[in-house]
């Protein structure tokens, strides 16, 4: 059977702790989201 996730994702050592790859993805997505919110607020403030 082909597993598309790494072994660390399938059988983590500590099930309550997210893997490093997942944390990196969260940080990137949060950064993009913060950029979009901040640029939107700046656009609203400067357009008024």
Secondary structure, DSSP 8 states (H G I E B T S, - for coil): ---SS-HHHHS-SSTTS--HHHHHHHHHHHHHHHHHHHHHHHHHHHH-
